[in-house]
């Protein structure tokens, strides 16, 4: 999942540099959603509520 976050952030950066603000916004929104999911799973794993193994 972290790979997808990095890919979306790179796509957003390149799209913003090329002036494709719509695509940059969509890619950044996708990255934000995935970051939120990763943070929630991490907190659940730290608290022992959810195990990743």
PDB file as gemmi writes it, atoms N, CA and C in Angstrom:
CRYST1    1.000    1.000    1.000  90.00  90.00  90.00 P 1                      
ATOM      1  N   UNK A   1       0.816  -1.180   0.000  1.00  0.00           N  
ATOM      2  CA  UNK A   1       0.000   0.000   0.000  1.00  0.00           C  
ATOM      3  C   UNK A   1       0.871   1.260   0.000  1.00  0.00           C  
ATOM      4  N   UNK A   2       2.017   1.170   0.652  1.00  0.00           N  
ATOM      5  CA  UNK A   2       2.919   2.322   0.664  1.00  0.00           C  
ATOM      6  C   UNK A   2       3.458   2.625  -0.738  1.00  0.00           C  
ATOM      7  N   UNK A   3       3.587   1.574  -1.541  1.00  0.00           N  
ATOM      8  CA  UNK A   3       4.051   1.781  -2.916  1.00  0.00           C  
ATOM      9  C   UNK A   3       3.039   2.599  -3.707  1.00  0.00           C  
ATOM     10  N   UNK A   4       1.754   2.308  -3.497  1.00  0.00           N  
ATOM     11  CA  UNK A   4       0.706   3.057  -4.195  1.00  0.00           C  
ATOM     12  C   UNK A   4       0.690   4.510  -3.754  1.00  0.00           C  
ATOM     13  N   UNK A   5       0.942   4.750  -2.478  1.00  0.00           N  
ATOM     14  CA  UNK A   5       0.985   6.129  -1.991  1.00  0.00           C  
ATOM     15  C   UNK A   5       2.108   6.892  -2.682  1.00  0.00           C  
ATOM     16  N   UNK A   6       3.278   6.281  -2.755  1.00  0.00           N  
ATOM     17  CA  UNK A   6       4.414   6.939  -3.420  1.00  0.00           C  
ATOM     18  C   UNK A   6       4.136   7.177  -4.898  1.00  0.00           C  
ATOM     19  N   UNK A   7       3.533   6.198  -5.561  1.00  0.00           N  
ATOM     20  CA  UNK A   7       3.205   6.357  -6.983  1.00  0.00           C  
ATOM     21  C   UNK A   7       2.232   7.512  -7.181  1.00  0.00           C  
ATOM     22  N   UNK A   8       1.187   7.573  -6.349  1.00  0.00           N  
ATOM     23  CA  UNK A   8       0.209   8.645  -6.479  1.00  0.00           C  
ATOM     24  C   UNK A   8       0.820  10.011  -6.185  1.00  0.00           C  
ATOM     25  N   UNK A   9       1.731  10.085  -5.213  1.00  0.00           N  
ATOM     26  CA  UNK A   9       2.383  11.357  -4.920  1.00  0.00           C  
ATOM     27  C   UNK A   9       3.273  11.811  -6.072  1.00  0.00           C  
ATOM     28  N   UNK A  10       3.967  10.867  -6.709  1.00  0.00           N  
ATOM     29  CA  UNK A  10       4.804  11.212  -7.859  1.00  0.00           C  
ATOM     30  C   UNK A  10       3.943  11.665  -9.031  1.00  0.00           C  
ATOM     31  N   UNK A  11       2.841  10.944  -9.272  1.00  0.00           N  
ATOM     32  CA  UNK A  11       1.924  11.336 -10.352  1.00  0.00           C  
ATOM     33  C   UNK A  11       1.374  12.733 -10.089  1.00  0.00           C  
ATOM     34  N   UNK A  12       1.005  13.018  -8.846  1.00  0.00           N  
ATOM     35  CA  UNK A  12       0.474  14.339  -8.506  1.00  0.00           C  
ATOM     36  C   UNK A  12       1.514  15.427  -8.734  1.00  0.00           C  
ATOM     37  N   UNK A  13       2.755  15.163  -8.343  1.00  0.00           N  
ATOM     38  CA  UNK A  13       3.815  16.167  -8.513  1.00  0.00           C  
ATOM     39  C   UNK A  13       4.090  16.436  -9.987  1.00  0.00           C  
ATOM     40  N   UNK A  14       4.177  15.383 -10.779  1.00  0.00           N  
ATOM     41  CA  UNK A  14       4.455  15.548 -12.206  1.00  0.00           C  
ATOM     42  C   UNK A  14       3.289  16.247 -12.896  1.00  0.00           C  
ATOM     43  N   UNK A  15       2.068  15.850 -12.545  1.00  0.00           N  
ATOM     44  CA  UNK A  15       0.893  16.475 -13.151  1.00  0.00           C  
ATOM     45  C   UNK A  15       0.816  17.958 -12.792  1.00  0.00           C  
ATOM     46  N   UNK A  16       1.155  18.302 -11.556  1.00  0.00           N  
ATOM     47  CA  UNK A  16       1.132  19.708 -11.150  1.00  0.00           C  
ATOM     48  C   UNK A  16       2.188  20.506 -11.909  1.00  0.00           C  
ATOM     49  N   UNK A  17       3.362  19.912 -12.110  1.00  0.00           N  
ATOM     50  CA  UNK A  17       4.415  20.606 -12.862  1.00  0.00           C  
ATOM     51  C   UNK A  17       4.028  20.819 -14.320  1.00  0.00           C  
ATOM     52  N   UNK A  18       3.245  19.887 -14.870  1.00  0.00           N  
ATOM     53  CA  UNK A  18       2.821  19.996 -16.264  1.00  0.00           C  
ATOM     54  C   UNK A  18       1.549  20.822 -16.424  1.00  0.00           C  
ATOM     55  N   UNK A  19       0.966  21.264 -15.327  1.00  0.00           N  
ATOM     56  CA  UNK A  19      -0.217  22.104 -15.394  1.00  0.00           C  
ATOM     57  C   UNK A  19      -1.525  21.336 -15.436  1.00  0.00           C  
ATOM     58  N   UNK A  20      -1.493  20.065 -15.160  1.00  0.00           N  
ATOM     59  CA  UNK A  20      -2.697  19.242 -15.153  1.00  0.00           C  
ATOM     60  C   UNK A  20      -3.254  19.204 -13.731  1.00  0.00           C  
ATOM     61  N   UNK A  21      -3.892  20.291 -13.330  1.00  0.00           N  
ATOM     62  CA  UNK A  21      -4.289  20.445 -11.934  1.00  0.00           C  
ATOM     63  C   UNK A  21      -5.411  19.488 -11.540  1.00  0.00           C  
ATOM     64  N   UNK A  22      -6.268  19.139 -12.491  1.00  0.00           N  
ATOM     65  CA  UNK A  22      -7.328  18.182 -12.174  1.00  0.00           C  
ATOM     66  C   UNK A  22      -6.764  16.814 -11.836  1.00  0.00           C  
ATOM     67  N   UNK A  23      -5.847  16.340 -12.648  1.00  0.00           N  
ATOM     68  CA  UNK A  23      -5.211  15.050 -12.407  1.00  0.00           C  
ATOM     69  C   UNK A  23      -4.375  15.092 -11.122  1.00  0.00           C  
ATOM     70  N   UNK A  24      -3.712  16.200 -10.892  1.00  0.00           N  
ATOM     71  CA  UNK A  24      -2.913  16.329  -9.664  1.00  0.00           C  
ATOM     72  C   UNK A  24      -3.805  16.264  -8.433  1.00  0.00           C  
ATOM     73  N   UNK A  25      -4.957  16.895  -8.503  1.00  0.00           N  
ATOM     74  CA  UNK A  25      -5.877  16.865  -7.377  1.00  0.00           C  
ATOM     75  C   UNK A  25      -6.423  15.481  -7.102  1.00  0.00           C  
ATOM     76  N   UNK A  26      -6.761  14.763  -8.168  1.00  0.00           N  
ATOM     77  CA  UNK A  26      -7.280  13.399  -8.007  1.00  0.00           C  
ATOM     78  C   UNK A  26      -6.212  12.484  -7.419  1.00  0.00           C  
ATOM     79  N   UNK A  27      -4.993  12.583  -7.914  1.00  0.00           N  
ATOM     80  CA  UNK A  27      -3.908  11.747  -7.411  1.00  0.00           C  
ATOM     81  C   UNK A  27      -3.601  12.081  -5.957  1.00  0.00           C  
ATOM     82  N   UNK A  28      -3.623  13.351  -5.605  1.00  0.00           N  
ATOM     83  CA  UNK A  28      -3.346  13.746  -4.228  1.00  0.00           C  
ATOM     84  C   UNK A  28      -4.457  13.283  -3.293  1.00  0.00           C  
ATOM     85  N   UNK A  29      -5.705  13.346  -3.759  1.00  0.00           N  
ATOM     86  CA  UNK A  29      -6.816  12.866  -2.937  1.00  0.00           C  
ATOM     87  C   UNK A  29      -6.698  11.366  -2.690  1.00  0.00           C  
ATOM     88  N   UNK A  30      -6.341  10.613  -3.727  1.00  0.00           N  
ATOM     89  CA  UNK A  30      -6.143   9.177  -3.558  1.00  0.00           C  
ATOM     90  C   UNK A  30      -5.027   8.870  -2.578  1.00  0.00           C  
ATOM     91  N   UNK A  31      -3.943   9.634  -2.657  1.00  0.00           N  
ATOM     92  CA  UNK A  31      -2.829   9.433  -1.732  1.00  0.00           C  
ATOM     93  C   UNK A  31      -3.252   9.756  -0.300  1.00  0.00           C  
ATOM     94  N   UNK A  32      -4.034  10.817  -0.108  1.00  0.00           N  
ATOM     95  CA  UNK A  32      -4.495  11.179   1.231  1.00  0.00           C  
ATOM     96  C   UNK A  32      -5.381  10.090   1.823  1.00  0.00           C  
ATOM     97  N   UNK A  33      -6.259   9.530   1.013  1.00  0.00           N  
ATOM     98  CA  UNK A  33      -7.140   8.458   1.489  1.00  0.00           C  
ATOM     99  C   UNK A  33      -6.319   7.247   1.907  1.00  0.00           C  
ATOM    100  N   UNK A  34      -5.344   6.857   1.084  1.00  0.00           N  
ATOM    101  CA  UNK A  34      -4.512   5.709   1.424  1.00  0.00           C  
ATOM    102  C   UNK A  34      -3.667   5.971   2.663  1.00  0.00           C  
ATOM    103  N   UNK A  35      -3.172   7.190   2.813  1.00  0.00           N  
ATOM    104  CA  UNK A  35      -2.400   7.536   4.010  1.00  0.00           C  
ATOM    105  C   UNK A  35      -3.288   7.413   5.247  1.00  0.00           C  
ATOM    106  N   UNK A  36      -4.523   7.862   5.144  1.00  0.00           N  
ATOM    107  CA  UNK A  36      -5.450   7.729   6.265  1.00  0.00           C  
ATOM    108  C   UNK A  36      -5.702   6.282   6.634  1.00  0.00           C  
ATOM    109  N   UNK A  37      -5.885   5.419   5.630  1.00  0.00           N  
ATOM    110  CA  UNK A  37      -6.103   3.998   5.886  1.00  0.00           C  
ATOM    111  C   UNK A  37      -4.887   3.376   6.561  1.00  0.00           C  
ATOM    112  N   UNK A  38      -3.702   3.713   6.074  1.00  0.00           N  
ATOM    113  CA  UNK A  38      -2.470   3.170   6.662  1.00  0.00           C  
ATOM    114  C   UNK A  38      -2.322   3.631   8.109  1.00  0.00           C  
ATOM    115  N   UNK A  39      -2.612   4.895   8.384  1.00  0.00           N  
ATOM    116  CA  UNK A  39      -2.489   5.394   9.756  1.00  0.00           C  
ATOM    117  C   UNK A  39      -3.481   4.714  10.693  1.00  0.00           C  
ATOM    118  N   UNK A  40      -4.705   4.505  10.234  1.00  0.00           N  
ATOM    119  CA  UNK A  40      -5.696   3.824  11.065  1.00  0.00           C  
ATOM    120  C   UNK A  40      -5.261   2.391  11.351  1.00  0.00           C  
ATOM    121  N   UNK A  41      -4.793   1.671  10.329  1.00  0.00           N  
ATOM    122  CA  UNK A  41      -4.325   0.302  10.545  1.00  0.00           C  
ATOM    123  C   UNK A  41      -3.122   0.267  11.483  1.00  0.00           C  
ATOM    124  N   UNK A  42      -2.233   1.242  11.362  1.00  0.00           N  
ATOM    125  CA  UNK A  42      -1.074   1.304  12.238  1.00  0.00           C  
ATOM    126  C   UNK A  42      -1.490   1.527  13.690  1.00  0.00           C  
ATOM    127  N   UNK A  43      -2.408   2.465  13.906  1.00  0.00           N  
ATOM    128  CA  UNK A  43      -2.867   2.725  15.275  1.00  0.00           C  
ATOM    129  C   UNK A  43      -3.579   1.513  15.860  1.00  0.00           C  
ATOM    130  N   UNK A  44      -4.385   0.824  15.068  1.00  0.00           N  
ATOM    131  CA  UNK A  44      -5.049  -0.378  15.560  1.00  0.00           C  
ATOM    132  C   UNK A  44      -4.039  -1.469  15.897  1.00  0.00           C  
ATOM    133  N   UNK A  45      -2.978  -1.573  15.096  1.00  0.00           N  
ATOM    134  CA  UNK A  45      -1.951  -2.574  15.372  1.00  0.00           C  
ATOM    135  C   UNK A  45      -1.183  -2.212  16.642  1.00  0.00           C  
ATOM    136  N   UNK A  46      -0.889  -0.941  16.839  1.00  0.00           N  
ATOM    137  CA  UNK A  46      -0.154  -0.516  18.034  1.00  0.00           C  
ATOM    138  C   UNK A  46      -0.991  -0.770  19.291  1.00  0.00           C  
ATOM    139  N   UNK A  47      -2.280  -0.512  19.206  1.00  0.00           N  
ATOM    140  CA  UNK A  47      -3.149  -0.707  20.359  1.00  0.00           C  
ATOM    141  C   UNK A  47      -3.508  -2.175  20.588  1.00  0.00           C  
ATOM    142  N   UNK A  48      -3.136  -3.037  19.673  1.00  0.00           N  
ATOM    143  CA  UNK A  48      -3.389  -4.462  19.838  1.00  0.00           C  
ATOM    144  C   UNK A  48      -4.792  -4.893  19.451  1.00  0.00           C  
ATOM    145  N   UNK A  49      -5.545  -3.996  18.845  1.00  0.00           N  
ATOM    146  CA  UNK A  49      -6.915  -4.327  18.452  1.00  0.00           C  
ATOM    147  C   UNK A  49      -6.922  -5.143  17.161  1.00  0.00           C  
ATOM    148  N   UNK A  50      -5.969  -4.854  16.306  1.00  0.00           N  
ATOM    149  CA  UNK A  50      -5.908  -5.486  14.989  1.00  0.00           C  
ATOM    150  C   UNK A  50      -4.488  -5.968  14.761  1.00  0.00           C  
ATOM    151  N   UNK A  51      -4.328  -7.206  14.330  1.00  0.00           N  
ATOM    152  CA  UNK A  51      -2.988  -7.713  14.062  1.00  0.00           C  
ATOM    153  C   UNK A  51      -2.772  -7.811  12.552  1.00  0.00           C  
ATOM    154  N   UNK A  52      -1.603  -7.418  12.111  1.00  0.00           N  
ATOM    155  CA  UNK A  52      -1.292  -7.419  10.693  1.00  0.00           C  
ATOM    156  C   UNK A  52      -0.717  -8.767  10.242  1.00  0.00           C  
ATOM    157  N   UNK A  53      -0.397  -9.646  11.157  1.00  0.00           N  
ATOM    158  CA  UNK A  53       0.202 -10.937  10.797  1.00  0.00           C  
ATOM    159  C   UNK A  53      -0.842 -12.007  10.623  1.00  0.00           C  
TER     160      UNK A  53                                                      
END                                                                             
